[in-house]
Amino acid sequence: MNRVVITGIGIISPLGNDVNTFWQRLTEGESGITLIDTFDVSDSKTKIAGIIRDFDAEGLLGRKEARRMDRFCQFALAAAEQALADSQLTMDKIDRERFGVYVGSGIGGINTFIDNVNVLNKRGAGRVSPSLVPMMISNAAAAQISIKYGAFGPSLSPVTACSIGNTSIGEAFNAIQNDEADVMIAGGTEAAITNLSLASFGNATALSVRNEEPSRASRPFDTDRDGFVMSEGAGILVLESLEHALRREAPIYGEVIGYGAGSDAYHMVASHPEGRGAYSAMRKALMRAGINAEEVDVVSAHATSTKVGDISETLAIKRLFGDHARRLPVTANKSMLGHMLGAAGAVEAIALIKGLQEGLVPPTINIENPDPECDLDYVPEGKRHVFLNVGISNSFGFGGHNSAIVLKRYE
């Protein structure tokens, strides 16, 4: 079976629209959460989010193309362009039939949908855009990337809620390992910060209402956490077989060595209280990687800053790693990024592979009053320099979808 390596990465995030800016700000413990100033939130309980700033879709994609895409799709194309440039792939020297795209979105083109519902109600059916459906559907990002780069290989748009990023990377890993592809673009994207989304999540009491302190609102594992903070953006990775990457002398960030998935089979929006699906996904990922729990050096936690979710993930980590759990640094990127929903897993995978490469664990910020039920080493004191070889990254989603990937420093 083929070994699978990461040769390119690209990011659009609340901490920056390129990998270097994102990584520097993340490791310094900066928050990307701000007051929402892009639309009127006077009627919303929550008035904060992780908003993408300084994003020029028309400048990046051209006016005509940008107008044909919803914001979530624009983010994906921009991040994919970064990742492919980073990978140094020469398109006319690869087999396009073995070049695929696995990129998903949890909510898809909700901005386009809302805009056209408003048009329908105000101006009638004749004024609804004929481009509504191709702009709105969740597979648009994968499709547009495939079209732009002539990727004739396997194409997939996983919809596993907030575990999409890991699902996409894991299934792309499968495709390459099983010799169904040489190169895969994989990741997730989301642009769902709207009044409708804020209202729904807010009425479900899922969102933080710490509006007076945006940078302190996302606080995984802290007693005073009161919900997650919505964010937007995209994370895209280029995966290749090791043989293919070595043949073209590609830059290699690290290796994907394991992937596992498991279901809570419990509730549509609540995590299993014992973290059953999370434990199953992590256990399967380690089995697939062929390593013992003691060989893992760092955990990138899903950690959304919800009461039940943070506790259940802590329990799952303790169950899987046993005594080793006490020695493991567990980092929560969402304390700085907020929850990027379908984009979260891929962005956090990029952070993990950068950390393995540099021997650096980003901090978990805003742990001021640690929850006694969340009693692991969450790196609250600031970034930590330590030798890292293997890391596991968790992503969990509504409906009980749980996925975990195991990444390794490339030797």
Secondary structure, 3 states (H helix, E strand, C coil): CCCEEEEEEEEEECCECCHHHHHHHHHCCCCCCEECCCCCCCCCCCCEEECCCCCCHHHHHCHHHHHCCCHHHHHHHHHHHHHHHHHCCCHHHCCHHHEEEEEECCCCCHHHHHHHHHHHHHHCHHHCCCCHHHHHCCCHHHHHHHHHHCCCCCEECCCCHHHHHHHHHHHHHHHHHCCCCCEEEEEEEECCCCHHHHHHHHHCCCECCCCCCHHHCCCCCECCCCCECEECEEEEEEEEEHHHHHHCCCCCCEEEEEEEEEECCCCCCCCCCCCHHHHHHHHHHHHHHCCCHHHCCEEECCCCCCHHHHHHHHHHHHHHHHHHHHHCEEECCHHHHCECHHHHHHHHHHHHHHHHHHCEECCCCCCCCECCCCCCECCCCCCEECCCCEEEEEEEECCCEEEEEEEEECC
